[in-house]
Amino acid sequence: MPSFTTDEVRPLDIVSALVRFLDKLDYQDTNLVNFDARFKDLQDCWTLVASHFEQRLRNGTLRASPKHVWHAMRTGICFTVCTWAHASLSLLVDMSIFWIYTVLLDDDSAKDGANLNTGSFVMDLINGTGQQHQVWRLMKEHFPALMSHYGPFCELTIFRSSLAYVQGCWIESHGILGDRGADLYPTFLRNLTALPEACAGGLFPKDMFNEEEHLQDMAILSAQLTPYVNSVNDLLSFYKEVGDDDQVNFVRAYCRVHGVTMQEALNRVADDAIHSLEQLRAVFNKETAPAVKAVVDSWMQGYVTFHFCQERYRLSEVYEECGHTPEEGSFRRWYDIIRSGRPDSSEWAKPLVLEVVSRNEPKSEIFTHVMGEAELTDSHEILNPVVEEAKLTDTHEILNPVIGGEKLNKIHEHFTSVVEEEKPSTSPGCCVQVMVGAELKEDQVQA
């Protein structure tokens, strides 16, 4: 395998490292064996999570590009459903919301690190006053819902890992790769930004595990899952991260502090991923409580599935470049196995978070933006693609703040006939203040 520089990473350069790990993993993800059940989980989770974010976009507590929020939703929900296969729908929803906020927080810090570097962050947290950063404020408000699924030890594990993540985003926003010889720095930063302990703590909901009985498993997994989360992500995202503008990551930091090539760093990441896999299997073996072993094995496999099912990791480019050498053939075989029968996001992420009108926009302009220049009879074409089974009262609540008066009553009457006449296939959870029929393109989301 040829070496490569940070400026040009060819897909085939990483095939050897990927195949070494996948052969050792012997991928056998059973999470999605029941395709219909998992597909329904994705659809149901999307609808409920979309309702959460639509409300915050509409009332202005979340000021972000709705298009970007949509991409973050797709990433967070796919990650949760792939890895938390044992969880209830309620937990899938609350865990998805948590991961979506982490994506948004990371992206916000990448754009403007000063937003996180607030002198009052710690004291606001201690005193219970409002946080300055909008995403952390919303994440903090969501914690009670998420923590309601866990006992006190897992609550603390998830919360502590979340605080570490804020600090990691803070450091990354300043582009700190570390100095030559600071050999522990890359791992220190990775432990902050990957939220590995939140992953571990999240695997033990109290409706499945008694903390007193499984405290040892919880504590050990927090330690043992960390290198697996870090190194597997570093390996499977290597091509994407080294090839884009994301300058602060483990591989780049490792190259800098150790003075090694990217090829040497990649080999180190692959070795770490294989070692962490072997250690997890050695610790959580056939003598482990069956329920604990099942969720650990499921999460390990699902974590790989998630990466291969996300186009933003660009593994499809590696696949397309593979020829017919034994090594390339092995990667193509694993890729086909992992992607086979997996739900396409275009099928379950249909309800889109669409563009939201500014709350300061005059009512007349809002009405024009919603209805255009169309007569009332044309509202069928505008409303129909985004309504489906939405209750009439919900539509009234959406339109009332921006239309009001007798015109609302006329629209209300017309909309009654629209709903009765035809209910389209889009889920109601994502009806937002501006109703636009065009689908969003699958642009890559930053992470």
C-alpha positions as CSV (number, residue, x, y, z in Angstrom):
1,M,0.0,0.0,0.0
2,P,1.4,3.4,-0.9
3,S,1.8,6.2,1.6
4,F,-0.1,9.4,1.2
5,T,0.0,13.0,2.4
6,T,-2.6,15.1,4.2
7,D,-3.3,16.9,0.9
8,E,-4.3,13.8,-1.1
9,V,-5.8,10.6,0.2
10,R,-6.8,8.1,-2.4
11,P,-9.6,5.6,-1.5
12,L,-7.4,2.5,-2.1
13,D,-4.8,3.8,0.4
14,I,-7.0,2.8,3.3
15,V,-8.4,-0.5,2.0
16,S,-5.8,-2.6,3.8
17,A,-6.5,-1.0,7.2
18,L,-10.2,-1.4,6.8
19,V,-10.1,-5.0,5.7
20,R,-7.8,-5.9,8.6
21,F,-10.4,-4.6,11.0
22,L,-13.5,-6.0,9.3
23,D,-11.9,-9.4,9.0
24,K,-11.3,-9.4,12.8
25,L,-14.7,-8.1,13.5
26,D,-16.3,-10.8,11.3
27,Y,-19.3,-8.5,10.8
28,Q,-22.6,-10.1,11.8
29,D,-25.0,-7.3,12.7
30,T,-28.4,-8.8,13.6
31,N,-30.0,-5.5,14.7
32,L,-31.7,-5.1,11.3
33,V,-32.6,-8.7,10.6
34,N,-36.2,-7.8,11.1
35,F,-36.2,-5.1,8.4
36,D,-39.9,-4.1,8.8
37,A,-39.5,-3.6,12.6
38,R,-36.4,-1.5,12.3
39,F,-37.8,0.5,9.4
40,K,-40.8,1.3,11.6
41,D,-38.5,2.4,14.4
42,L,-36.8,4.8,12.0
43,Q,-40.1,6.2,10.8
44,D,-41.7,6.6,14.3
45,C,-38.5,8.0,15.8
46,W,-38.2,10.5,13.0
47,T,-41.7,11.7,13.4
48,L,-41.4,12.3,17.1
49,V,-37.9,13.8,17.0
50,A,-39.0,16.1,14.1
51,S,-41.9,17.4,16.2
52,H,-39.3,18.4,19.0
53,F,-37.1,20.4,16.6
54,E,-39.9,21.9,14.6
55,Q,-41.3,23.4,17.7
56,R,-38.0,25.0,18.7
57,L,-37.3,26.2,15.2
58,R,-40.8,27.8,15.1
59,N,-40.6,29.5,18.5
60,G,-37.0,30.8,17.8
61,T,-35.3,29.0,20.7
62,L,-33.2,27.2,18.1
63,R,-31.7,29.6,15.5
64,A,-30.1,27.4,12.9
65,S,-30.5,26.5,9.3
66,P,-33.5,24.1,9.1
67,K,-31.7,22.3,6.3
68,H,-28.8,21.7,8.5
69,V,-31.0,20.6,11.4
70,W,-32.6,18.1,9.0
71,H,-29.2,16.6,8.2
72,A,-28.2,16.5,11.9
73,M,-31.5,14.7,12.6
74,R,-30.8,12.1,9.9
75,T,-27.4,11.4,11.4
76,G,-28.5,11.3,15.0
77,I,-31.5,9.1,14.4
78,C,-29.6,6.6,12.2
79,F,-26.8,6.4,14.8
80,T,-29.3,5.7,17.7
81,V,-31.4,3.1,15.9
82,C,-28.4,1.3,14.5
83,T,-26.7,1.0,17.9
84,W,-29.5,1.0,20.5
85,A,-31.4,-1.9,18.9
86,H,-32.7,-3.0,22.3
87,A,-34.2,0.3,23.4
88,S,-37.8,1.3,23.7
89,L,-39.2,3.9,21.2
90,S,-39.3,6.5,24.0
91,L,-35.6,6.0,24.7
92,L,-34.8,6.0,21.0
93,V,-36.4,9.4,20.6
94,D,-34.8,11.0,23.7
95,M,-31.3,9.5,22.8
96,S,-31.7,10.7,19.2
97,I,-32.4,14.2,20.3
98,F,-29.3,14.1,22.5
99,W,-27.1,13.1,19.7
100,I,-28.6,15.6,17.3
101,Y,-27.7,18.4,19.8
102,T,-24.1,17.1,20.0
103,V,-23.8,17.4,16.2
104,L,-25.3,20.9,16.2
105,L,-23.0,22.0,19.1
106,D,-20.0,20.7,17.3
107,D,-20.9,22.6,14.1
108,D,-21.6,25.8,16.0
109,S,-18.2,25.6,17.7
110,A,-16.5,25.0,14.4
111,K,-18.1,28.1,13.0
112,D,-17.5,30.3,16.0
113,G,-15.6,28.9,18.9
114,A,-16.1,32.1,20.9
115,N,-19.7,31.0,21.5
116,L,-18.5,28.2,23.7
117,N,-15.7,30.1,25.4
118,T,-18.0,32.1,27.7
119,G,-16.7,33.2,31.1
120,S,-20.0,32.4,32.7
121,F,-20.4,28.8,31.5
122,V,-19.4,27.0,34.7
123,M,-21.1,29.5,37.0
124,D,-24.3,29.4,35.0
125,L,-24.2,25.6,35.2
126,I,-23.6,25.7,39.0
127,N,-26.2,28.4,39.7
128,G,-28.8,26.9,37.3
129,T,-29.1,30.1,35.3
130,G,-29.5,30.2,31.5
131,Q,-26.6,29.2,29.4
132,Q,-25.3,31.6,26.8
133,H,-24.9,29.1,24.0
134,Q,-28.3,28.2,22.5
135,V,-27.5,24.5,21.7
136,W,-26.1,23.7,25.1
137,R,-29.1,25.5,26.7
138,L,-31.5,23.3,24.7
139,M,-29.4,20.2,25.4
140,K,-29.4,21.0,29.1
141,E,-33.2,21.4,29.0
142,H,-33.5,18.0,27.4
143,F,-31.4,16.2,30.0
144,P,-34.3,15.5,32.4
145,A,-36.2,13.6,29.6
146,L,-33.1,11.6,28.7
147,M,-32.0,10.9,32.3
148,S,-35.5,9.6,33.2
149,H,-34.5,6.4,31.4
150,Y,-31.5,5.8,33.7
151,G,-30.4,5.2,37.2
152,P,-28.1,7.7,39.0
153,F,-24.7,6.1,38.0
154,C,-25.6,6.2,34.3
155,E,-27.1,9.7,34.6
156,L,-23.8,10.9,36.0
157,T,-21.8,9.1,33.3
158,I,-23.8,10.6,30.5
159,F,-23.8,14.1,32.0
160,R,-20.0,14.0,32.7
161,S,-19.3,12.9,29.2
162,S,-21.4,15.7,27.8
163,L,-19.5,18.3,29.8
164,A,-16.2,16.8,28.5
165,Y,-17.7,17.1,25.0
166,V,-18.2,20.8,25.4
167,Q,-14.6,21.2,26.5
168,G,-13.5,19.2,23.5
169,C,-15.4,21.4,21.1
170,W,-13.9,24.4,22.8
171,I,-10.3,23.0,22.2
172,E,-11.0,22.0,18.6
173,S,-12.5,25.4,17.8
174,H,-9.0,26.8,18.5
175,G,-7.3,24.4,16.2
176,I,-5.0,22.9,18.8
177,L,-3.2,19.9,17.4
178,G,-0.6,19.6,20.2
179,D,3.1,20.1,20.2
180,R,5.8,17.7,19.2
181,G,6.4,15.2,22.0
182,A,3.0,15.7,23.7
183,D,2.3,12.0,23.0
184,L,-0.7,11.8,25.3
185,Y,-2.5,14.8,23.9
186,P,-4.3,13.2,20.9
187,T,-5.9,10.5,23.1
188,F,-6.8,13.1,25.7
189,L,-8.6,15.2,23.0
190,R,-10.3,12.2,21.5
191,N,-11.7,11.1,24.8
192,L,-13.3,14.5,25.2
193,T,-14.9,14.7,21.7
194,A,-16.1,11.2,21.0
195,L,-18.5,10.9,24.0
196,P,-17.5,7.3,24.6
197,E,-18.7,7.2,28.1
198,A,-22.1,8.5,27.1
199,C,-22.3,5.6,24.7
200,A,-21.4,3.2,27.5
201,G,-23.8,4.7,30.1
202,G,-26.5,4.8,27.6
203,L,-26.6,1.1,27.1
204,F,-28.0,0.4,30.6
205,P,-31.6,1.8,30.8
206,K,-33.2,1.1,34.1
207,D,-36.2,-0.7,32.5
208,M,-33.7,-3.4,31.5
209,F,-30.9,-3.3,34.1
210,N,-30.7,-2.8,37.8
211,E,-27.8,-0.6,38.6
212,E,-27.0,-2.2,41.9
213,E,-26.7,-5.6,40.2
214,H,-24.8,-4.4,37.1
215,L,-22.7,-1.6,38.5
216,Q,-19.5,-3.5,37.9
217,D,-20.5,-4.1,34.2
218,M,-21.3,-0.4,33.8
219,A,-18.0,0.8,35.3
220,I,-15.9,-1.6,33.3
221,L,-17.7,-0.9,30.0
222,S,-17.2,2.8,30.5
223,A,-13.4,2.1,30.4
224,Q,-13.4,-0.7,27.8
225,L,-15.8,0.8,25.3
226,T,-13.9,4.1,25.1
227,P,-11.0,3.0,22.9
228,Y,-13.4,1.1,20.6
229,V,-15.6,4.1,20.1
230,N,-12.6,6.3,19.4
231,S,-10.5,4.1,17.2
232,V,-13.3,2.6,15.1
233,N,-14.6,6.1,14.4
234,D,-11.1,7.3,13.6
235,L,-10.6,4.4,11.2
236,L,-14.0,4.5,9.4
237,S,-14.0,8.3,9.2
238,F,-10.4,8.5,8.2
239,Y,-10.9,9.1,4.5
240,K,-13.6,11.7,5.1
241,E,-11.8,13.6,7.8
242,V,-8.3,13.7,6.3
243,G,-9.8,14.6,2.9
244,D,-11.9,17.5,4.0
245,D,-11.3,20.8,5.8
246,D,-11.6,19.4,9.3
247,Q,-8.0,20.0,10.4
248,V,-8.4,19.0,14.1
249,N,-8.8,15.2,14.5
250,F,-6.9,12.3,16.1
251,V,-4.9,11.3,13.1
252,R,-3.6,14.8,12.3
253,A,-2.8,15.4,16.0
254,Y,-1.0,12.0,16.2
255,C,1.1,12.8,13.1
256,R,2.1,16.1,14.6
257,V,3.1,15.1,18.1
258,H,4.9,11.9,17.0
259,G,6.3,13.2,13.7
260,V,5.0,10.3,11.7
261,T,3.4,10.0,8.2
262,M,-0.3,9.6,7.6
263,Q,0.2,6.0,6.6
264,E,1.9,5.3,9.9
265,A,-0.9,7.0,11.8
266,L,-3.5,5.0,9.9
267,N,-1.8,1.8,10.7
268,R,-1.8,2.8,14.4
269,V,-5.5,3.5,14.3
270,A,-6.3,0.2,12.7
271,D,-4.1,-1.6,15.3
272,D,-6.0,0.2,18.1
273,A,-9.4,-0.6,16.6
274,I,-8.5,-4.3,16.4
275,H,-7.0,-4.4,19.9
276,S,-10.0,-2.6,21.5
277,L,-12.3,-5.1,19.7
278,E,-10.4,-8.1,21.1
279,Q,-10.3,-6.6,24.6
280,L,-14.1,-6.0,24.6
281,R,-14.8,-9.5,23.5
282,A,-12.3,-10.9,26.1
283,V,-13.9,-9.0,29.0
284,F,-17.6,-9.3,27.9
285,N,-17.4,-13.0,27.2
286,K,-19.7,-16.0,27.6
287,E,-19.5,-15.8,31.3
288,T,-20.9,-12.3,31.3
289,A,-24.6,-11.8,32.0
290,P,-26.4,-12.7,28.8
291,A,-28.4,-9.4,28.7
292,V,-25.2,-7.4,29.1
293,K,-23.2,-9.3,26.5
294,A,-26.1,-9.0,24.1
295,V,-26.3,-5.2,24.2
296,V,-22.5,-4.8,24.0
297,D,-22.2,-7.1,21.0
298,S,-25.2,-5.4,19.4
299,W,-23.7,-1.9,19.9
300,M,-20.3,-3.0,18.5
301,Q,-21.8,-4.3,15.3
302,G,-24.3,-1.5,14.9
303,Y,-21.6,1.1,15.3
304,V,-19.9,-0.2,12.2
305,T,-23.3,-0.4,10.4
306,F,-23.9,3.3,11.1
307,H,-20.6,4.4,9.6
308,F,-21.2,2.4,6.4
309,C,-24.7,3.6,6.0
310,Q,-23.8,7.3,6.3
311,E,-22.7,8.8,2.9
312,R,-20.8,11.6,4.8
313,Y,-18.0,9.1,5.6
314,R,-17.6,8.6,1.8
315,L,-16.9,4.9,2.1
316,S,-18.8,4.4,-1.1
317,E,-15.9,6.2,-2.9
318,V,-13.5,3.6,-1.5
319,Y,-15.9,0.8,-2.7
320,E,-16.2,2.3,-6.2
321,E,-12.4,2.5,-6.6
322,C,-11.8,-1.1,-5.6
323,G,-10.7,-3.5,-8.3
324,H,-10.2,-7.2,-8.2
325,T,-7.2,-7.8,-6.1
326,P,-7.8,-10.1,-3.1
327,E,-7.7,-7.2,-0.6
328,E,-10.0,-5.0,-2.7
329,G,-12.3,-7.9,-3.3
330,S,-12.5,-8.4,0.5
331,F,-13.5,-4.8,1.1
332,R,-16.2,-5.0,-1.6
333,R,-17.6,-8.2,0.0
334,W,-17.8,-6.6,3.4
335,Y,-19.3,-3.4,2.0
336,D,-22.0,-5.4,0.2
337,I,-22.8,-7.4,3.3
338,I,-23.0,-4.3,5.6
339,R,-25.1,-2.3,3.1
340,S,-27.4,-5.1,2.1
341,G,-31.0,-4.7,3.2
342,R,-30.3,-1.5,5.2
343,P,-33.0,1.1,5.1
344,D,-32.2,4.0,2.8
345,S,-32.6,7.4,4.5
346,S,-34.6,8.7,1.6
347,E,-37.3,6.3,2.6
348,W,-37.6,7.0,6.3
349,A,-36.5,10.7,6.4
350,K,-39.3,11.9,4.1
351,P,-40.8,14.5,6.4
352,L,-38.4,17.4,6.0
353,V,-37.7,20.3,8.4
354,L,-38.4,23.0,5.9
355,E,-37.5,26.7,5.9
356,V,-39.0,28.7,8.7
357,V,-40.2,32.3,8.4
358,S,-38.5,34.8,10.7
359,R,-40.7,35.7,13.7
360,N,-40.1,39.3,12.9
361,E,-41.5,39.1,9.4
362,P,-44.8,41.1,8.9
363,K,-47.9,39.0,8.8
364,S,-48.7,40.0,5.2
365,E,-45.3,38.8,4.1
366,I,-45.6,35.6,6.0
367,F,-48.9,34.9,4.4
368,T,-47.5,35.6,0.9
369,H,-44.5,33.3,1.7
370,V,-46.9,30.5,2.7
371,M,-49.5,30.9,0.0
372,G,-47.6,32.8,-2.7
373,E,-49.9,34.7,-5.0
374,A,-52.2,31.8,-5.3
375,E,-55.9,31.9,-4.7
376,L,-57.3,29.9,-1.8
377,T,-58.1,27.0,-4.1
378,D,-54.4,26.7,-4.9
379,S,-53.7,26.1,-1.2
380,H,-54.4,22.4,-1.8
381,E,-51.2,22.1,-3.8
382,I,-49.2,24.0,-1.1
383,L,-50.6,22.2,2.0
384,N,-51.1,18.8,0.6
385,P,-47.5,17.7,0.5
386,V,-46.8,18.4,4.1
387,V,-50.0,17.5,6.0
388,E,-50.9,13.8,5.8
389,E,-52.7,12.9,9.0
390,A,-52.2,16.2,10.9
391,K,-55.2,17.1,12.9
392,L,-57.2,20.1,11.8
393,T,-56.6,21.8,15.2
394,D,-52.8,21.4,14.7
395,T,-53.0,23.2,11.4
396,H,-55.1,25.9,13.0
397,E,-52.3,26.4,15.6
398,I,-49.7,26.6,12.8
399,L,-51.6,29.2,10.7
400,N,-53.3,31.2,13.4
401,P,-50.2,33.2,14.5
402,V,-49.4,34.2,10.9
403,I,-52.8,34.8,9.4
404,G,-55.6,35.4,11.9
405,G,-59.1,36.8,11.3
406,E,-61.7,35.9,8.8
407,K,-59.1,34.7,6.3
408,L,-58.1,32.0,8.7
409,N,-61.7,30.8,9.0
410,K,-61.9,30.5,5.2
411,I,-58.6,28.7,5.0
412,H,-59.8,26.5,7.8
413,E,-62.9,25.6,6.0
414,H,-61.1,24.9,2.8
415,F,-58.4,22.8,4.6
416,T,-61.1,20.6,6.1
417,S,-62.1,19.5,2.6
418,V,-58.4,19.0,1.7
419,V,-57.8,16.7,4.6
420,E,-60.9,14.7,4.0
421,E,-60.3,14.5,0.3
422,E,-56.7,13.3,0.3
423,K,-54.1,12.5,2.9
424,P,-50.6,12.4,1.4
425,S,-47.8,10.1,2.6
426,T,-45.8,12.6,4.6
427,S,-45.8,12.3,8.4
428,P,-47.3,15.2,10.4
429,G,-44.5,15.7,12.8
430,C,-42.6,18.1,10.5
431,C,-45.3,20.6,9.6
432,V,-43.6,23.9,10.1
433,Q,-44.5,27.5,9.7
434,V,-43.4,27.8,6.1
435,M,-44.6,25.0,3.8
436,V,-42.4,24.4,0.9
437,G,-42.8,21.4,-1.4
438,A,-39.2,20.9,-2.6
439,E,-37.1,18.2,-1.0
440,L,-33.7,19.0,0.5
441,K,-30.6,17.6,-1.2
442,E,-28.5,15.2,0.8
443,D,-25.6,17.5,1.4
444,Q,-23.0,16.3,3.9
445,V,-23.4,17.5,7.5
446,Q,-20.4,18.6,9.4
447,A,-19.3,16.5,12.3
